[in-house]
């Protein structure tokens, strides 16, 4: 379908247009009203630009798409019957033959932000693949009607070309994140702009110029012009003999604007994470908030993976399996991969709880070999080498466990925990 949306060598009109130039909150409201009747082009073009221009929101978007794209997949059969096993085999053969399948998972997950996402299934001389059709190309005259293709992204239209003959994978999300998040982005940018204007006006102390005695009109005009060029707040020229008591230019400090900016940042994280945890606290940072944040993020990604798999099962299974009852289905195998440091933290937490892992268990967990401190030095190893068949004293591993606990669990100490709070 994207071949119908452009002429080779001639970019689309919207590629020359910045939808955020001169845009305000009313612009978002107008675009939303158009989208309510199925004309999504303006809203999606604005949201595309917000994703590219808002660092925090763009990071959250990219991280979610990449997290979903990294996951593997498998086919589950409903039972051990020959029919179910044959369906499982057919689906495995199909999905193994698709180019860029995991990337397609990520594209479909963008529905969480935009409200919907479309993949077109294509099978040609180049093989099988799913082609992502950006949200700006879609219209729908009412949510109970079929999606239609708007090849030139005309703004304000809610009807387009029929796609009944195409095989599409469609995922919808009723509460798109970008609707409230784009408003928070506008509010933050507005606060920054007002802060800049405030600093330009009141960033330096006011200047008061008293004209000399018997100053002529020309001198007064020159002083007024000079005063207007001063980079200070509330500058004024007083007639000869006049005095003034300067007042504080403004009682508003940076905290007023920073509070609005920080609130917008927290709102955007809340919309994605369903919580207010800061994105700066990551697992392994030595904070309880870091672990909680990671658990929350994993829950979000896992839920999105389930919705993506359901969209594929609803659209692709009938194509592969026919009209029969589906007894096998695609499942995206969400899995969290721990770093060696995170694994060591878990071991330290177990040690703190009284569990004493064996050396082999520790090595298997962190994926690294552990040497005795005396054996680290080759010369010392030659002198202190023990006969074969001799066991290493158990207290050596207890010392190792204590070292892990001391070095890696210090962030969980009472003092540190209170500081992080």
Residue pairs with C-beta under 8 A, 6 or more apart in sequence:
1 120
1 131
1 133
1 137
1 149
1 151
1 163
1 166
2 131
2 133
2 137
4 149
4 151
4 161
5 12
5 137
5 151
5 152
5 153
6 12
12 152
12 153
13 152
13 153
14 45
14 136
14 153
17 45
18 49
19 42
19 45
19 46
19 48
19 49
20 46
20 49
20 50
20 53
23 46
23 186
24 186
24 190
25 183
25 186
25 187
27 46
28 46
28 182
28 183
28 186
30 42
31 42
31 43
31 46
32 43
32 179
34 40
34 41
34 42
34 43
34 155
34 156
35 42
35 43
37 141
37 142
37 158
38 139
38 140
38 141
38 142
38 143
38 145
38 158
39 139
39 155
39 156
39 157
39 158
40 135
40 136
40 138
40 139
40 140
41 136
41 139
41 150
41 153
41 154
41 155
41 156
41 157
42 155
42 156
44 114
44 134
44 135
44 136
44 138
45 136
45 153
45 155
46 182
47 113
47 114
47 135
47 178
47 182
48 134
48 135
48 136
50 57
50 178
50 181
50 182
50 185
51 57
51 58
51 61
51 113
51 178
52 58
54 185
54 268
56 265
56 268
56 269
56 279
57 178
57 181
57 185
57 268
59 279
60 268
60 269
60 272
60 279
61 110
61 113
64 109
64 112
64 113
64 272
64 300
64 301
64 304
65 106
65 107
65 109
65 110
66 106
67 297
67 301
68 105
68 106
68 109
68 301
68 304
68 305
68 308
68 332
69 102
69 103
69 105
69 106
69 109
70 102
71 102
71 105
71 301
71 305
71 332
71 333
71 334
71 335
72 102
72 332
72 333
72 335
73 95
73 101
73 102
73 105
73 309
73 330
73 331
73 332
73 333
74 330
74 331
74 333
75 88
75 91
75 92
75 95
75 328
75 329
75 330
75 331
76 88
76 328
76 329
76 331
77 84
77 85
77 87
77 88
77 327
77 328
78 84
78 327
78 328
78 329
79 327
81 327
83 327
84 327
84 328
87 321
87 326
87 327
87 328
88 327
88 328
90 320
90 321
90 328
91 317
91 320
91 321
91 328
91 329
91 330
94 128
94 316
94 320
95 101
95 330
97 127
97 128
98 104
98 127
98 128
98 129
98 130
99 126
99 127
99 128
99 129
100 129
100 130
101 130
104 119
104 129
104 130
104 132
104 169
105 305
105 308
105 332
107 117
107 119
107 130
107 132
108 117
108 119
108 169
108 171
108 308
108 311
108 312
109 117
109 171
109 304
109 305
109 308
110 117
110 135
111 117
111 171
111 172
111 173
111 176
111 307
112 173
112 176
112 177
112 304
113 176
113 177
113 178
113 181
114 135
114 173
114 176
114 178
115 135
115 172
115 173
115 174
115 175
115 176
115 178
115 179
116 135
116 138
116 147
116 170
116 171
116 172
116 173
117 132
117 135
117 170
117 171
118 132
118 133
118 135
118 138
118 147
118 168
118 169
118 170
119 130
119 131
119 132
119 133
119 168
119 169
119 170
120 130
120 131
120 133
120 166
120 167
120 168
121 128
121 129
121 130
121 166
121 167
121 168
121 169
121 315
121 316
121 319
122 128
122 129
122 130
122 131
130 169
133 149
136 150
136 153
137 149
137 150
137 151
137 153
138 147
138 148
138 149
138 150
138 160
139 147
139 148
139 149
139 150
139 157
139 158
139 159
139 160
140 146
140 147
140 148
140 158
141 148
141 158
141 159
146 162
146 163
146 164
147 163
147 168
147 170
148 159
148 160
148 161
148 162
148 163
149 160
149 161
149 162
149 163
150 157
150 160
150 161
151 160
151 161
167 315
167 316
167 319
168 315
169 311
169 312
169 315
169 316
170 311
170 315
171 307
171 308
171 311
173 307
177 271
177 272
180 267
180 271
181 267
181 268
181 271
181 272
184 264
184 267
184 268
184 271
185 264
185 268
187 260
187 264
188 260
188 261
188 264
188 265
191 257
191 260
191 261
191 264
192 257
192 261
194 257
195 254
195 257
198 250
198 252
198 257
200 231
201 233
201 249
202 233
202 234
202 249
202 250
203 231
203 233
204 231
204 232
204 233
205 232
205 233
205 246
205 249
206 232
206 233
206 234
206 235
206 236
206 246
206 249
207 227
207 230
207 232
207 235
207 236
208 235
208 236
208 238
208 244
208 246
209 223
209 226
209 227
209 235
209 236
209 237
209 238
210 238
210 240
210 242
210 243
211 219
211 220
211 223
211 237
211 238
211 239
211 240
212 219
212 240
213 240
213 241
214 240
215 223
215 240
220 237
220 239
223 237
224 237
227 235
227 236
227 237
228 235
233 249
233 250
234 246
234 247
234 249
236 244
238 244
266 276
269 275
269 276
269 277
269 278
269 279
270 276
272 300
273 293
273 296
273 297
273 300
274 296
274 300
275 296
277 289
277 292
277 293
277 296
278 289
278 293
279 293
281 287
281 289
281 290
281 293
282 290
282 293
282 294
283 290
283 291
283 293
283 294
283 342
284 290
284 339
284 341
284 342
284 345
285 411
286 408
286 410
286 411
286 412
286 416
287 411
287 416
287 417
287 420
288 412
288 417
288 420
289 420
298 334
298 336
301 334
302 334
305 332
305 334
306 332
308 332
309 329
309 330
309 331
309 332
312 330
313 326
313 329
313 330
316 330
317 326
317 328
317 329
317 330
318 326
321 328
338 346
340 366
340 367
340 368
341 408
343 365
343 366
343 367
344 365
344 366
344 404
344 408
345 408
345 409
346 365
347 357
347 362
347 365
347 366
347 401
347 404
348 401
348 404
348 405
348 408
348 409
349 409
350 357
351 357
351 401
351 402
351 404
351 405
352 405
352 409
356 397
356 398
356 401
357 365
357 401
358 397
359 370
359 392
359 397
359 400
362 370
362 397
362 400
362 401
363 369
363 370
370 400
372 392
372 396
374 380
374 381
374 384
375 381
375 384
410 416
411 417
411 420
